[in-house]
Amino acid sequence: MESLVQRGLFSQAEKRTRQILDTRPESAEAHYLLGFILFSEIRQEYLGEEKSQGASFRYNDDVGKNLGALRDEKARESLAELSAGARYHSPSAFNLKIVALDYLLLKDNPAAEKWLSASVKLNSNDAQAWFYLGRTEYSETKYLPAIEAFEHCLKLEPKNVVAEYNVGLSYEGLGQKDEALQAYQNSIEWQTATATKSADPYVALGRLYLSQNQPGKAVPYLVRAAAAFPQISLVHEELGKAYSSMRRFPEAQLELEKAAQLSPDRASLRCVLGEVYQREKMSAKAQAEFARCSALQTARQATPSPDARPQ
């Protein structure tokens, strides 16, 4: 069974585990295993995989309404199996972590925080559990506890690029911009010595410098990001904004056009590109972009949120 799970053959592993439960419904181990298998199937089928250290998945809101319903149903089924296991044997730290991650899928952050906190009490050496505890606390604007959790992760996994980036986000949430800048710079520097690569700290650092009206400091980082991550629209967008702030409009136009090719349906991006065309006296192009921006904003307002539920 473990071999099937390790090889990612979750459907086969689920089938065999259910066969065990048919004959041994009181098996806590089988219930816990099935709960984990169901969670793993969700990660495999419905989530964008996150290959970075410290994070095993990134929640994907773009799976569509039907797939989203199936994903949530499977998360609840996973929780039910984990709860069934707890009736026969106390859960391990790992079991509690999977419970928490199921709740994260269901966007129940308070429950996720509760069970992640319980997990790290049982096993304080699980870097991933500390990371997700930090992410959960950050999402609840509990920035100081989030920093503490990320620092626990970093003690266990020194120079974890993703954890250090999240330290920066948390300091920025507290308004401590110098500390945030240092964390983003650390995350960028550490990428040179690890397989983990992420555009996020470059974008965050660039945005922070732009918010401080220092586009000249933002540009070198964003240029590096554009070279390393040419298919990420947000990198080109932020670089275009930086160039625009420096009145380097042809360069801003080039970057914003690249961003628009990669993300043609982002309304705010169309508006920014229209403003640059306007500055360059390209009136027809400017009006066309403003029209696209308006149309996209109208369409978005008419589309229900992915989180919308019938009242």
Disulfide bonds with the S-S distance in Angstrom:
Cys271-Cys293 1.77
